[in-house]
Amino acid sequence: MTVAGPGEYLYRDKKLGDTEAIVVATAPDVFMPTSTTTLLLRAARRDLVPSPAPPRSVLDLGCGCGIVAVVLAKYLAPGTAIHASDISPAAVRLTQDNARRHGAAIDCRGGSLFEPWGDQRFDLIADDVAGVAEPLDRLSGWYPDAVPSGAGPDGTRWILDVLDQAVDHLTPGGQLLFPVISLSREAAILERAARRFATVVLVEEQWYPVNEELLARGPLLDELSRAGRIRVEQRGSRLCWATQIYRAQAR
């Protein structure tokens, strides 16, 4: 059994039958992969990798340590053009290091969202740029102090930009996989997606208990919930939030 060491992240999805793990290096100033990353990859591998017409060009948007690009480089057909980008120079360097570690040919560039790619288009964009409403971004533990968030008071700043811009970077019929966190204004995100894409389909969903730090801020959670900026649900004895992965198809 593969075990991740200090400064490493181990990816293995038992729901897809993985017995071997893919291990990449991590860094304290680069966004750490989360369960959202696992759900995103599960959707890509289950629905797209075995497809009779798999994507020939892929973009890992908001690549962080590069785990999505590295995994897709492993599972997609040889010759698939794998690209990755992140606004963080540290993330770009780390992704390049992890690509070399795995012998993966990944074109990794630095810049905000689609800026590094000009008018280039892709068959598949896997977007790991989610958002959590401020100030829950820090309280949730997702964003340590060294990693910028800035998704705004309802957590939608970056994902709305992704949805607006992605249509100009997908091939006809190309697909965008994107996460929606219920600790953000989900309705605004899904409304924008429906306007921009031909179809938007929920493909993965997972619920998680609210952590102790957030539970201690009960009045804040109540305020944000009443304002529609987040959605939490009582499930059994636990207050929970959700991650959902959607597949949007370009016209």
Helices and strands as residue ranges (DSSP letters): E 8-11, G 14-16, E 22-25, H 35-47, E 57-61, H 67-75, E 81-86, H 89-102, E 106-110, G 115-117, E 122-127, H 136-139, H 157-166, G 167-169, E 170-181, H 186-196, E 199-209, H 212-215, H 218-226, E 233-235, E 238-249
